[in-house]
Amino acid sequence: MQTLGDVVTAGLILAALIVVPYKIAKAWLWPYLKPMIMSRLAKTPPQKTDMEAVCIPVEQTDMSDGMDWKMPRISAYLTDQEFLVFLARQKLRDGKYRLSANKIVDAVGGDRNKTLDVVRQVRAAPEFPELSPEQNRVDVGLTTR
């Protein structure tokens, strides 16, 4: 019968014969073998189509019109009032406001009553402006199903 020491010794020898070569191979050989193994994906032959490649000059595509378009001037800095309105308008997908009025006051600072009044006015205003009579008269030809 084997003693506990013999079992432990056999386990250590077995671990040394399996684990150590695995770790060495992974550390030294894997960086070289990985690109070779990963690049052996099954390559599908190109699909045959009835179409032929055609060269279209750029002048005929009418894509040159947008090349002279310039970026509009936009300020990178918001005023305190613009920042306040921006925060007051933000909503989540479910329609609730992202920030409470108290959190907006904490973020913007300043006079609490004035800030809360601006938040109240912004949130009470309609989200989209009313249409003019001309816009209401326009018939776009859409029909309901």
Residue pairs with C-beta under 8 A, 6 or more apart in sequence:
58 64
78 86
80 108
80 110
81 118
83 108
84 104
84 108
84 115
84 118
84 119
84 122
85 118
85 122
87 98
87 99
87 104
87 107
87 108
88 97
88 99
88 101
88 104
88 118
88 119
88 122
88 123
89 122
89 123
90 97
90 98
90 99
91 97
91 98
92 98
97 123
99 107
101 115
101 116
101 119
101 120
104 115
104 119
105 112
105 115
105 116
105 119
108 115
109 115
